[in-house]
Each structure stands twice: as structure tokens, then as C-alpha cells.
Amino acid sequence: MKKFLVITGIALLSHGCMSPERQNGSETKIGSGDGEETRITYPDANETSEEKAARIHRNVLTLDTHVDTPLLLARDGWDISRKNDPAERGGQVDYPRMIEGGLDAAFFAVFLGQGERTAGGNERARQNALQIFDLIHNAIDDHPEIAGLALTPDDAYRLRDEGRLAIYIGLENGYPLGRDLSLVRKYYDLGARYITLSHSRNNDICDSSTDPAGPEHGGLSDFGREVVRKMNDIGMMIDVSHISDDAFYDVIEISGAPVIASHSNARALCDHPRNMDDDMILELRNNGGVIHVCILSNYVRTPDPDPERDAALQAVRDRYNNFIDISGEEMEEAWEAWAEVNEKYPRQLATVADLVDHIDHIVKLAGIDHVGIGTDFDGGGSLADCRDVSELGNITLELVRRGYSEADIEKIWSGNFMRAFREVIAAAR
């Protein structure tokens, strides 16, 4: 399989194999997935920033720790194996655009908004989660020549060697657990390798960072503490994005393994409760964890006031019960209505430079070993110069322009996450 990487208008041939030994100024031929040769050029003295960024982007394993693309898998006429048009509400991620953007691996989120915490509500959430797992597995199984299910760190490298995309699974919002601890293992066995403990509302595990009602448990609930320990036991990563500050500190206290924030930014640069303050980032570093910066603009840069847009979006939330306990058909209608508002009242998007400011801040604060990238594509993530997965190379280009080395960039794109992932597995009883 040949992959084309586009960085600021320059298309360079990428590859599905790990790099052989590099020699400055040299060219090496390697076999591609279709039996043809791929020519890889290594650095020379006259290499431009764009050329250097493209070379690094194709050489390192690139991993996005959070996309909400499974929300599109049930949509009529939407095909993950086809290049969809974002102007026609085709979303931000599909296999052709992953290849075009040089993205080797991604965590597909099994996402459910918070609903009723009753026996009936919990059962509906469980059934809906299982349906999304099925959609993801089908999207992989229907195109085995393009993608494969990844369950371990090594799987991503193996699949790249085979010229295929690596699809991991994460459960965004622990709500489908209800209060049934055995479901942690159930979702793990279905392929989930992390659980984001909550979403935008409190649940039976912990408090959310954004519940309008405020905290309920004062952090983790007693059941939430059991969930954290169970996840440690089976080698499943704990995702602290979306949870309250108190819940974060509870997780850090209890977890015997590194934890991750799959899509969060630095609160020092954008004062939003979804982001992490400096003390939290330092505690995450001390835990051995990783914060993965998110390209959702409102978490990257504080937006200018836009009351008309805010009112229109609130009307959509009101119409669809804040996306709580609605059917799949209603959820699709809600996303369509949300997209219409975005078209009528375009967002003032942050830029890749704004995003890399967050990476700079985290690196200066906690070091190069504790930052990664989790875009939140198809869940709101978008930048003025990184609107879909085909433009991810622009992040690498900005890192190159700021002086990050290839070793640094490899850590940011995947190395830090994989190190934490391996430590979680090693710490499991």
C-alpha cells in the first residue's frame, strides 16, 4: 500500500514499512505492500523544513489517541474505505485520508453521552456500546487489506510493516459500565485498551469536569476506585480526560500504573476545566503518564465571544436533550443540526501554531517524555490549518520549525504513549 503525505502542498511518497538504517544524503529502496519499490530519501545539507518534516513524518510511527469516527460508521452512504468530502459532511477521518495524512494508527472511540443512571439506562448504554464495538470491528474486518485491529503496542509496528493501518479502540465515558465491574473485562476482551472514566456529566464512576450540577462524589466514587484497580489488574489504560480535578488526583493516588489524558490541553494557555493545570501535568509526569494535546479549538485558545453562535448551539442541545438518552437516528439528526450551525456561524479556529504552544509549555514543564497527540477529530477537533486527518503533517512541520528533533517528534507522535502502554501492561497482576 502506498501512502502519500501532504504537508503545505508538498506530496511525498510514504511507506508501510519500518525504516532501514539511515545514511545522510542516501536513498534506500524498500518493498511496499503491493510488491513495488518505494524510494526513501534521507537528510542532506540542502533539505528544507518542509522536506525534513515530510521525511520525519513518514519515518516515525504516528498515532492519534482519540478520534470519534465511529459516530459516522452507522450513517447511510458513509464508507470508511472511501475518501469522503468534508464539505459534504463526510467527517474528518477515513482510511484514504489517514493514508494521505501519514497517520499510521488511531484510537477509535466507543463514545456514549451520559444518560439516565438507572437499571434501564445502564442497559441501553451497554447495548449501544456493544453496537459501536460491532461497527468498529466490521469497519476493520471488511477491509483487511487496509487496516487491522491493534491490541498491543507491538501491533501498531507490525501492521505498519505490513502496509496496513492500526486501529485501536477506546471507551469514551465509563457510563456503559453502569455499576457492573465485570464489564471492564468484557469491554477489554472486545478490544478496548483504555476507558475515559467520564464525559461531560457525572456518572457512577466519578465526577466530570463540566457537569453543570457540580461535583457529586468529590472525585472518584467507591465504585470508581474499584474500576481503577480492576483496570490496573488487567492492564487497561485509565484515561483522565473529561474527569474533575479531584477525580484526577484520586486516580493518581490509587493507580499503580501510568495513566493517560487521551485528549486534553494545558490550562495555563487556555483556561478551560477540560484542560489540565500545571500541578496536574506535573503529577501526571510523576505517575509516568502522558497528556495528549487536543485540536478542539475551544480547548486550544479561548474563543472570542459569539452570542449568536452560542445561542444556536444551545438550541440544538435543548432540542436533543443535551444528547442524553436519544436514539441513533436522533443522534444523527443532532449532528446534522450541529453541522448546520457551524456552517451558518463559522468558528474562529485556533491554529497549529497555537496547538504547538501547548506542546512547548508541557515540554518545558514536564519534559519531552510526557506529551502526545489526540486530535478529537469527528468529535469537534479542528484547526484552521489542520481541518482533517489529511493535514496532520502540518503539526510535524511546526514542530520541525521550532527545533524539535526527529527523536523528540517520534516521542510526541507515539513513543511516549507506547512507553506508558507497555508499563501499564507490565504492572498488571
N, C-alpha and C positions, 0 to 999 in steps of 0.2 A: 504494500500500500504506500503510495507516495503522498507526502503531506506538504502543503505549501503554506509558508508562514509569511504574513503580510505585516510589515512594520512601516508606517508612514509612507505607504505607496510602493515599497520595495518588496517584491515577491522573491523569496529564496526557497530552494528545494530543501525540505526537511526529510527526516527519515524515521523508520520504525525500528532502529537498532541502536544498541549502546555504542558509544564512541570507541574506536580503537585508540591506541596510543597516539597522542598528538605531537606534531612536529611543526614548529613555526614556519609559516610560509608554504607548507606542504599541502598536497591534495591526496586524498585517500579514496579508493573505490570500495564500496561495500555492497552486499546483496540486499535488495529490497524485497518486500513481501511478495511481489509479483514476478520475481526472478530477474528483474532488470537491475542495472547498476545505478547506484546513487553516488554522486561525487560530493565529498565534503571538503570544504576549504578551511584550513586552519589559519591563525592570525599571521599577518605580515606587517611590516612597518608602516604601510600606507593605508591600513584599514580605517574606514570611517566609523563614527559612532553607530550609525545605522547598521553597517555591516557587522560590527562587533556584537551589537545587540542581537541581530538575527542569528549569528553563529552561536552565541551563548544560549539563546532561547531554544534552538534545536538540539543543542548538546545536553542540556540539563533535563532531568525529569520534571515536568511541570504538572502540578497538582492543584486543583481548586477544591477546597474543603467544604464548600457549600453552594449548591445550586438547587433551585426549586422547579426544575424542568419537569419532574413527574406530574406537576399540575396540568401540563399540556398533553400528557400521554393519552388521556381519555377523550380528547377533543376530536370531533368528527373532522376528517380530512387532514389532520396534522400527522406528519410522518417524520419520525426522528432520523430516518435514514436519508431524508431529502433535505436539501438546503432550502429552508423556509425564509420567506421575506418578512423581516421585522416590520416593514411599512404596512404589511397586510396582517399584522398581529400574529406573526409567525414565531414569536418568542425570541429568546436570545441565545439558546443553545440547541444544537442538533449535531449529529455526527459529522457531516461535511464541514460545518463551521468550526467544530473542535479541531479537525484536521487542519483547516485553513489557518486557524489561530495558534497552532502548535501546542494545543493542550493535550497532554498525554493521559491524564487521569482526573476524575472528578467524583465527589461525593454527591449522589442524587438523594435528595431529602424526601423521606416519607413524612409529609407535613400535614398536621391537623390543627385547625384553630381550636381554642379552648371552648368546650361545650358544657352541658349540664353534668355535674358531678353526682350523678345518681346511677343506680344499677343499670337503668335503661340507657342513659347517656354514655356510660362507660362501655357498654356492649356495642352500641352504634360506633363508637370511636374505634374499638377493637376491629370490628368488621370492616370499617372504612380503611384502617391501616393495612389490613390483610389484602384488600383490593389493590392498594397502591403498591405494596410489595409485588403483587402479581403483575401489575403493569410494568414495573421496572424489569422484572425477570423476563417478561415477554419481549421488551424492547431490546434486551441483550440476546436472548435465545433466537429471536427472529433474524438476527444479523451477526452470526458467529464469526463471519469473515472480517467484521469491522470492530467488534467490541467483545469484551469478556468480563465476567463478574470477578471482582477482586475482593479477597477476604483477608489477606496478609500484606505486610509491606513488600515482600518479595514478588507478590503477584503483579504489582504495577510494573516492575522492571521486566519480568518475564513477558507480560503482554506487550510491552513496548518492543522487546526483542522480536516478538512475533509479528510486529507491524499492526497491532490492534490497540484500541483504546481500553483503558482500565476504568470500569465503573464500580465504585464503592457505594455503599448505602449507609445513610444515617437517619435516625428517627428524630425529627424536629418536633419537640413537645412530648413530654412523658405522659401526657393525658391518656393515650391508649393503654397504658398500664393499669389505669384505674387504681385499685389498691391490691392488685394481684401480683405478688413478687415473682411468681413463676413465669410471667410474661416477659421478664427481662431475658431469660434464656430462650424463650420462643422467638423473640424478635432477633436475637443474636443468631440463632440457627437459620433464620430466613435471610441472613446476610448483613444485618445492621451492625456496624462496628463503633458507632457512638450513639448516645442519646442526649439530645439537648433537653435538659431537665424540665424546662417550662417554655412558654411562649409569651404572649402579651398579657396573659391573665394568670392569676394564681391557680395552682392545681393541688392535687393531694400530695405531691412531692415537695413543693417549695413555693416560695413567693416569687412573683415576676417583678422585673424592674419597672414595669409600666402599667401595672394594674391600677385603674383609677380609684379603686376602693382602698388602696394602700395595703400594707403587709397583713397577712393573716396568721402565719406561723412564726414570724420573727426570724425567718431564714428557712432552713430545711425542717420539714415535719419529721416526726418519729419514723413514719413510713419512708420518707425521703432518705433518712440515714441508712435504712435497710437497703434501699435501692443503690446507694453509693457503694456500700460494702459488697453487695451482690455483683455489681459491675466490676469492682476490683477483683473479685473472686474468679470471674470467668474471662478476664482480660478484655473488657469492653471499655472504650474511652468515655469519659464523662465530659460533656460539653457544657460550659458555664455561660455561653452567650444567652442573653434574654433573662437570666435569673437575677434576683435582687442582690445588692451588695452583701447583706447579711447572709444570704444563702451561699454566695460565693465563698465567704470566709468559713462557713460551716463545711463546705466541700473540701476546702484546702486543709482544714483541721482533721477531717476524717479520712480522706483518701490516702491510701498507701501507694499510689501510683501517680504519675503526671496527669494533669487534666489539660484540656484544650478549650479555647474560645474559638469556635469554628467561623464566626463572622462578627467581629467587634472591632472597635477602634479606640483611640486614645481620647479620653475625656478632656485632657489638658488642651487639646486642639479643637474639639467640638463638644461642648458641654451638653451631652445628652445622656439620660440614665441608661441607655443601651450600651454606652461606651464604658471603658474601664479607666478608673483614675490611676495615678502613678503608684500609689501604695498597692493597689490590686495587681498591677502589672509586675511590681517587684515581688509580691507574694507568689504570683504565677511563675516567675523566674525561679524563686527558691524551691518551688514544688517540682521544677523541671519541665513545666508546661510551655505551651505556645499560644500566643494570640495571633489570630489570622485576620488581617485587615479586610474590611468590607467596603465595597464600592457604592453602597447605597448613599446617595448624595447627602441626605439629611444627617447622616452619621459621620460624614467626611468634613462638611463645612456647614456652619449654621446658616440656614437659608434666610433670605430677606423676606419680610412679611408679604403675604399674598392672600388677603382675606377672601377674595372671590374663589380662588382655587381651594382654599381650606374649607370653605362652606360647601362647595360642590362635592368634595371628597367625603365630608361628614354626612352629606345627604345620601351618598352611596352606602356608607356604613349603617346609617339608620334604616335604609330600605332593606338591607340584607342582614339585619340583626347582628351587626358587627362581625359577620361571617361565622357566627356561632350556630351550631345545630341546623345547618342548611343542607339541602340535598346537593348531589354532584351537579345536577342541572342548574340549580340556583347559584352554585359557586361559579360555574362558567359564565352565567349571566352577570354575576357581580364583577368578575374580572373584565368582561366586556365593557361594563359601565365605568369601571375604574380607568380602562384604557381610553374611553371617550373623554373623560375629564382631562386626562393627560394630554390628549390631542387639542382640546379646546383651551386649556390653560397650561402651556408647556412649563416644565420645571426649569428653574435656573440651576443647571447641573454644575457640580464641582468638577475638577479636572484630575487627570492622572498626577499632575504635579502636587495637587492638594493631598491626594492619597499617599504619595511617597513622603510627604511631610510627616504623616503618621508613622510610616516605617522608620524614617530618620529619628523621630522622637523616641520610639520604642527601642531602637538600637542604641541610642545614646544613654538611655535609662537602664536598660536590662541586658544589652549585649546582642550580638548578631544571632545567637542561638535560640531566640525565643520569639521569633516573628515569622508569620507565613501569610498566605493569601486565601481568602474565602469570599468570593465575589457577591454572593446572593443574587446572581443572575436568575431571571424569571421569578424573583420574589421582591423586586424593587431596585436591585442593584443596577446602576448605570452612571457613567460619567460622560462628560461632553466629548471626550476623545477615547472612550472605551465603552461603546454602547452595546456591544455583544461580544461573544467569545472569540470572534474572528479578529478582534482588535487587542487581544491580551498582550501581544508583543510590545505594545506601547508602554506597558508597565516596565518591562525589561529594559526598553530603550531609556526611560527616565532614570532607572537605577544605574545604567551604564554612564549616563551623563553626569550623575552625581558621584561617580568614582567607585561604585561597588565593584568588587572583583567577581570573576566567574565563580569562585568558591563561595563568596557571600551570596550571590544570586541563586546558586544551587541550594543553599540552606534555606533561603526565603521561599523558593518555589516548591520545595519538597523535603529537603534534608532534615529540617528541624522537626517537621511533622513525623517523618518516618522514624527518627530517633526516639521521639516520645511514644510513638505507636509500639515500637519494639520494647521499650521499657515497661509499658502497660502490660504487654503480653508476658514479659519475664517476671513481673511482680505477681501475676495471677497464681493463686494457690493450686 
